């Protein structure tokens, strides 16, 4: 009968049980946040994430299947070697027509 009348504040195992409950809640919250992440390694979805859009440190992260690739912006605008290939026109119905350079 002594166990039934024992003061609960003196039992150290009760505080350990409470800590275990807190850690279980934290682990459940972390698992939910991983599941909701678009770059979740366990999902088979194809995802594209753009960080800092339009800024010099813009980064594009693409996930196709289990492969994740990152592209970092150099901060420079439109550099490279090339030439004009043609002209694109947007029609009234929303379609786009491409006319190659020099075609008549």
Secondary structure, 3 states (H helix, E strand, C coil): CCCCCCCHHHCHHHHHHHHHHHHHHHHHHHHHHHHHCCCCCCCCCCEEEEECCCCCCCEEEEEECCEEEEEECCCCCCCCCCCCCEEEEECCCCCEEEEECCCC
